[in-house]
Every structure is written in C-alpha cells, then in structure tokens.
C-alpha cells in the first residue's frame, strides 16, 4: 500500500524527547521520510493507514507512525484533508496530543484560492481636479483623502501652493 516507508528510527529520538506537541510536530514535519511519504502517497492511502492504525494502538512505534502519518497530511491541501483532520480531532480526542497536532497540520496547509488580480495600494497624496472656470467652485472634484478643511479652502480659492491662512 505504501509507496514510501517512513523511517521510524529517525523519528524515535524526537518522540522520546518531545515535551510539547509543537516540538513533535516541528521535528516530524522536518523529517525527509515524513515529507517524502506525504508527497508520494495519496490522501486516500494515508487516511487508510491512519484509520487502520488508530483502531489498534498498542506499541510506542504505533504512536510514532500515527503522528508521522497525520503530519504527512501537511502536503495534502484539500477540503477532504481538512474534514478528515477535524474528524480525527473529534473522534479521537483522548489520544495524547492528537487534537493539537491535527490543528497544527490544518494550520500549516496553504489554503489559498486565488482567482483575481492583486493591486498594490500605495499611499498617495490627494488629487484635486477642477474645471478651471473662475468663480465656479461648485464643480470642484476631490479625489483622494484631502481632509484638512483649511487646505481645501485654499485650493478652492485658487491658491495651489497649499499654504495655510495666516
């Protein structure tokens, strides 16, 4: 079933010395065998491995493999993967650190769907356009963020330098 076998001997020291779920997650995720397993194994196969293993956790090696399989889901960014992680979290909350690790895996997935255009917004000076008809200030158009009322009044009177009243 597995295309790539997880090197459990590489993970044992991290499991034994882990004092937080984040430590375990970080080091398992950095493991080449966990990364390779996630990249070369389908989501369905990983789910199958987790499901069969979780029903009969007897040995320390089983726990190490369980966490490695769950963390290998980091590369599977899909709604199906997220639903599976949520299901694990709810149904197996009694397994030490599993709820926290499933959250870490879920948060590590890049879940970006982009279908538009990114505009880079720069802070711009306000632009004031007029119709250049003397005395006709009702047609002044303010574009931007000119909020200083005195400054706007100067511009309306034709003083384009922006100096303040004295």
N, C-alpha and C positions, 0 to 999 in steps of 0.2 A: 504494500500500500504506500509506504513512504518512499519518495524519490531520493531524499537525502536524510541521512540519520543524524540526529543530534548527538554531539559528543558530550555525554553526561559527565565524563571525568573532568572536562573543562569547567563545568558548572558547579561541581560539588563544593569547592572552596568558597564560592560566593554564597551558596545556600547555607553552609555551616556558619559563616561569619556574618551573615545578614542580621542586622538588628532593627531594620525598618523595611517595609515593603518597597520603599523608593530605592533603597540600596540594591535590593534584589532585582527590581525592575531595570535599573540603570545598567547593572553588570550583565544581566541576561540579554538585554537588548543589544549591548555592545558585542556580544559573542558572535563570532562569524558563523558558527554552526547553527545558532538560532536564526540569524538573518538569512542564511542560505536555505534553511528549512522553510521559512516563511515565503521566500521568493520562488522556490521550486515546487512547492506543494499547494494544491488548490485549496480554496476555502472549505469546500465540502470534505476533503480528506482531513484537514486539520480539525474541523468540527467533529468528524467521526472518531479521530484519535482521542480528542478531549472527552467526548461522551463515553467511549468505552473505558477510558482510564479512570474517570471520575466516579464511576459506579463501583470501583473496587480499589480504593487507595489503601494499600497495606504497608508498603515499604517507603523508606526515605527516597529511593530512586523514583518511585511513582509520583511523589510530590514534586521533585525536581523536574521531571518530564511534564507534569501538568502545567507548572508555571512556565516552562520553556515553550510549550505549545500555545498557551494563552498569549504570551508575549510575542510569539512569532506572528500573531494576527496584526501586529503593527503595520505590516506592509499591505494588508488587505483592507483597503479603504472603500467600504461599501455599506449600504444600509443593512444588508444581510449580516455583515460582520458586527455592526453596532447592535443590532437586535439580539444576536447570539450572546454578545458580551453582557447585555442587560439581563438576558435570561439566566446566564450563569450567576450573575451577581444576586439575583432574587432567589433562585432555587438552591444555591449552594453557599449561602452567606455564612454558614458555620465553618467553612474551610478557612483556616487561618490565612489572612492577608488576601484571599482571593477577591473579595469585593473591592478592595483598594487597588489591587493590580489591574482588575478589569477596567476601572476608571482611568488609571494611568495609560493603559493601552488605548482606550477610546479617545482620550485627550491627545494622544501622540499621533493619531491618524490625521493626515492633512485632508480636511473635509471642505475643500473649496470648489464650488461650482461657479464658473465664470462664463458669462455669456454677454458681456458688454464691453464698453470702452472705458478705460481709466483716464480721467482728466486730472492733470496735475494742477492744483489750485495754488496760486501764488498770491501773496498779499499785494494788492495793487492800490495805488493812490486813486482817490475818487476822480472820475472823469465828469466834467460838466460841459454839456453842449448847449449852445443857444442858437436861436435862429438868426442872430446878428441884426435884428431890427431894433434900432434905438428906441428906447422907451417902452418896448413891448416885453415886459418881464414875465408875463403870464405864460409865455411859450418856452421858458427855461426848463430844460430836462436835466435831472440829476441822475447820473448813473454811478453806482458805487456806494461808498459809505461815508460821504461827507456829512458829518453830524454836528459840526460846530456852527451854530446859527449865525454868529458874527462873521465867520469866514464866508458862509453862503451869502450873507447880505452884501459883503464887499464884492463878491463875484457878480451878484445881480446888478450892482451899480456900475459895473464895467471895470472895476479895479481888479485886474487879473493877477496881480502880484501876490494877493492873499494876505497882505499886511493887515494887522488888526487896527481898530479905531483907536485914536489917541485921546 
